[in-house]
Amino acid sequence: MSEEADVFISTNQFIGGGQTAEFIFSRNIDDVYWDLRIVARGENTNLEIVRQFVLSDSTGARKLHYVVRNNTGIGTPFTRGAVRIPAA
């Protein structure tokens, strides 16, 4: 297994109270292992990723989409972290 991984962090994410919203990871993805997590910032938060999926465009470029649900009535900023682990 490879000893190196690529980590991508974004703190500029936000979802309104009670909303479910789709976000798109900013980079194209490839054929290696990818994982995505979100961490809410603030107090009295409850966010979850309810779905992740990949869409490709007409050129074959693939983007990771993720759907987040805010289970509170409070608008919540969050940090997204994505990890890319290449094959050995």
MARVEXVEX-774879 format. One record per atom (N, C-alpha, C, CB): residue in one letter; x, y, z. Coordinates in steps of 0.02 Angstrom, whole numbers, plus 50000, padded with zeros to 5 digits. Glycine has a CB too. Layout:
N
AXYZ
...
//
This chain:
88
M500424994150000
M500005000050000
M500445006250000
M499535000050061
S500215011349967
S500575017649964
S500625020750034
S500245022449916
E501155024450045
E501235027750110
E501015034950107
E501965027450132
E500795037350049
E500605044250043
E499865044850025
E501025047649989
A499555050050052
A498855051650036
A498815059150023
A498375049450094
D498335061049984
D498205068149972
D497595070050014
D498085069649896
V497655075650049
V497105078050091
V496905084950067
V497325078250166
F496255085950059
F495975092350036
F495485094850089
F495615091549966
I495595100850114
I495185103650167
I494865110150142
I495605104950232
S494225110950156
S493875117150139
S493455119250199
S493435116350075
T493555125350222
T493175127950278
T492615132650256
T493635131550327
N492535133650191
N492055138550165
N491385135350147
N492335141950105
Q491145130650187
Q490515127250173
Q489985129750222
Q490605119550177
F489365129950201
F488815132250244
F488165128950221
F488745140050244
I487745127150269
I487075124650254
I486595127850304
I487045116850258
G486025130150277
G485515133350319
G485155128450365
G485025136850275
G484845131050415
G484465126950463
G483915123050429
G484185131250518
G483875116650444
G483345112350417
G483415110550343
G482705115550427
Q483955112650312
Q484025111550240
Q484385104950224
Q484405117250209
T484255102550164
T484635097150133
T484895100150069
T484205090550121
A485555099850059
A485855103050001
A486395098649970
A486155109950020
E486465099149904
E486975095549868
E487585100049857
E486705092849800
F488175097349870
F488795100849859
F489215096849810
F489185102049926
I489685100049776
I490115096649728
I490835097949748
I489975099149655
F491215092449755
F491925093049770
F492265096449711
F492245086049784
S492705101049723
S492965105549671
S493455102249621
S493305111149703
R493735096649638
R494225093449594
R493915087449558
R494835091149634
N494195086049499
N494015079849465
N494295074049506
N494275079649391
I493945068449506
I494205062649542
I494435057349492
I493665059749589
D494835052749516
D495115047549474
D494945040649503
D495885048349466
D495285035549478
D495115028649495
D495435026049558
D495295024149438
V495575030149606
V495865027849669
V495355028849725
V496525031649685
Y495545026949785
Y495085027449842
Y495005034649864
Y495335023149901
W494385036949869
W494215043549894
W493745042849953
W493895047949838
D493815047050003
D493335047350058
D493205054650075
D493605043450121
L492625055950104
L492415062750118
L492095062950186
L491925065350063
R492255068050225
R491945069050290
R491785076450298
R492405066650347
I491295077850340
I491135084750358
I491145085350434
I490435086850329
V491345091250458
V491355092650529
V491035099450540
V492095092550558
A490475099450576
A490125105750589
A490535110050636
A489425104350619
R490475116550628
R490795121250673
R490245124950712
R491255126350635
G490365126350774
G489875129950814
G489565125350867
G489335132750770
E489015127650895
E488685124050949
E487995121550927
E488615128551011
N487765116350961
N487105113450948
N487015111650874
N486555118350970
T487495108050847
T487485106250776
T487325098850767
T488155107950743
N487055097250709
N486915090250691
N486875089950615
N486255087750725
L487435088450584
L487475087850511
L487625080650493
L488005092550481
E487365078450435
E487535071850410
E487585071850334
E487015066650433
I488035067650309
I488065066450237
I487565060850224
I488805064550213
V487055062350184
V486535057350171
V486645053650106
V485855060750169
R487095056250064
R487225052850000
R487865055449970
R486635053849951
Q488245051049938
Q488825052849898
Q488755049349831
Q489495050949934
F488915052849777
F488895049649711
F489365053349664
F488175049649684
V489535050049609
V489985052849559
V489615053649494
V490615048249549
L489675059549464
L489395060949398
L489965062649351
L488875066749400
S489905060349289
S490415062049239
S490075066249184
S490745055649209
D490475070849156
D490205074949102
D490355071849035
D490505082149105
S490225075448981
S490305072648914
S491035071348895
S490005077348863
T491505074148932
T492205072948919
T492485067348963
T492615079248929
G492065064749009
G492285059549054
G492565062049120
G492805055349021
A492575068649130
A492805071449193
A492305069649248
A492895079249188
R492555067149304
R492125064749358
R492175069449418
R492305057649378
K491595070949447
K491555075049507
K491175071249561
K491205081949491
L491425071949623
L491105069049681
L490575073849707
L491625067349736
H489965071649710
H489405075549738
H489235072649806
H488785075449690
Y489015077049851
Y488805074649917
Y488205078749940
Y489385075049968
V487745075349971
V487135078449996
V487165078750072
V486495074649971
V487085084750099
V487145085850171
V486455087950197
V487675091250187
R486275085250255
R485655087250289
R485845090450356
R485175081050300
N485545096250368
N485615099650432
N485015097850474
N485685107550423
N485125093950526
N484575091550568
N484385096250624
N484765084850597
T484605102550620
T484415107650669
T484105113450632
T485025109950711
G483825118150668
G483545124150638
G484055129850633
G482955126450678
I484685128350646
I485205133450649
I485655132850587
I485615132850714
G485745138350551
G486225138250495
G486915136550522
G486225145050458
T487275132250486
T487885129550513
T488455129650462
T487775122450537
P489015132850480
P489615132250438
P489935125450453
P490115138050452
F490275122750403
F490625116450415
F491265116050374
F490165110550399
T491695111650396
T492315110250362
T492235103550326
T492915110050411
R492455103450263
R492445097250225
R493165094850217
R492105098250155
G493255088350227
G493915085350216
G493845079550168
G494225083050282
A494245079450116
A494255073950069
A494955070950069
A494045076249996
V494975064350062
V495615060750062
V495645056549999
V495685056350126
R496225056749966
R496355052749907
R496945048149923
R496505057249844
I496845041649917
I497365036849931
I497515032849868
I497175032049989
P498095033949838
P498265030349776
P498415022949790
P498855033649742
A498375019149737
A498525012049742
A499265011049756
A498325008249678
A499435005249783
A500135003649800
A500555003149738
A500174997149839
//
